Amino acid sequence: MSLQEIVDAVQERGSRLVEIGVTDMIPAFPPSGLGLYKRLAPLRSVIDRSLLRTPAIKYAHHMSLVFQR
């Protein structure tokens, strides 16, 4: 299902889209090396926020949709 199909389906039920947000360019939980990953958290956060301000944002892997009735 595409983003537009989701928005249309919810709006057909009487709600309107208020906000779309995306987060997490870098996965929060790696498959291995969690200790090192946690120690690099401050750097990961800076890199993640920076990437969200570039065209690479289309690869963010969490999306939030806020609707209001």
Secondary structure as a PSIPRED ss2 file (coil, helix, strand):
# PSIPRED VFORMAT (PSIPRED V4.0)

   1 M C   1.000  0.000  0.000
   2 S C   1.000  0.000  0.000
   3 L H   0.000  1.000  0.000
   4 Q H   0.000  1.000  0.000
   5 E H   0.000  1.000  0.000
   6 I H   0.000  1.000  0.000
   7 V H   0.000  1.000  0.000
   8 D H   0.000  1.000  0.000
   9 A H   0.000  1.000  0.000
  10 V H   0.000  1.000  0.000
  11 Q H   0.000  1.000  0.000
  12 E H   0.000  1.000  0.000
  13 R C   1.000  0.000  0.000
  14 G C   1.000  0.000  0.000
  15 S C   1.000  0.000  0.000
  16 R E   0.000  0.000  1.000
  17 L E   0.000  0.000  1.000
  18 V E   0.000  0.000  1.000
  19 E E   0.000  0.000  1.000
  20 I E   0.000  0.000  1.000
  21 G E   0.000  0.000  1.000
  22 V E   0.000  0.000  1.000
  23 T E   0.000  0.000  1.000
  24 D C   1.000  0.000  0.000
  25 M C   1.000  0.000  0.000
  26 I C   1.000  0.000  0.000
  27 P C   1.000  0.000  0.000
  28 A C   1.000  0.000  0.000
  29 F C   1.000  0.000  0.000
  30 P C   1.000  0.000  0.000
  31 P C   1.000  0.000  0.000
  32 S C   1.000  0.000  0.000
  33 G C   1.000  0.000  0.000
  34 L H   0.000  1.000  0.000
  35 G H   0.000  1.000  0.000
  36 L H   0.000  1.000  0.000
  37 Y H   0.000  1.000  0.000
  38 K H   0.000  1.000  0.000
  39 R H   0.000  1.000  0.000
  40 L C   1.000  0.000  0.000
  41 A H   0.000  1.000  0.000
  42 P H   0.000  1.000  0.000
  43 L H   0.000  1.000  0.000
  44 R H   0.000  1.000  0.000
  45 S H   0.000  1.000  0.000
  46 V H   0.000  1.000  0.000
  47 I H   0.000  1.000  0.000
  48 D H   0.000  1.000  0.000
  49 R H   0.000  1.000  0.000
  50 S H   0.000  1.000  0.000
  51 L H   0.000  1.000  0.000
  52 L C   1.000  0.000  0.000
  53 R C   1.000  0.000  0.000
  54 T C   1.000  0.000  0.000
  55 P H   0.000  1.000  0.000
  56 A H   0.000  1.000  0.000
  57 I H   0.000  1.000  0.000
  58 K H   0.000  1.000  0.000
  59 Y H   0.000  1.000  0.000
  60 A C   1.000  0.000  0.000
  61 H C   1.000  0.000  0.000
  62 H E   0.000  0.000  1.000
  63 M E   0.000  0.000  1.000
  64 S E   0.000  0.000  1.000
  65 L E   0.000  0.000  1.000
  66 V E   0.000  0.000  1.000
  67 F E   0.000  0.000  1.000
  68 Q E   0.000  0.000  1.000
  69 R C   1.000  0.000  0.000
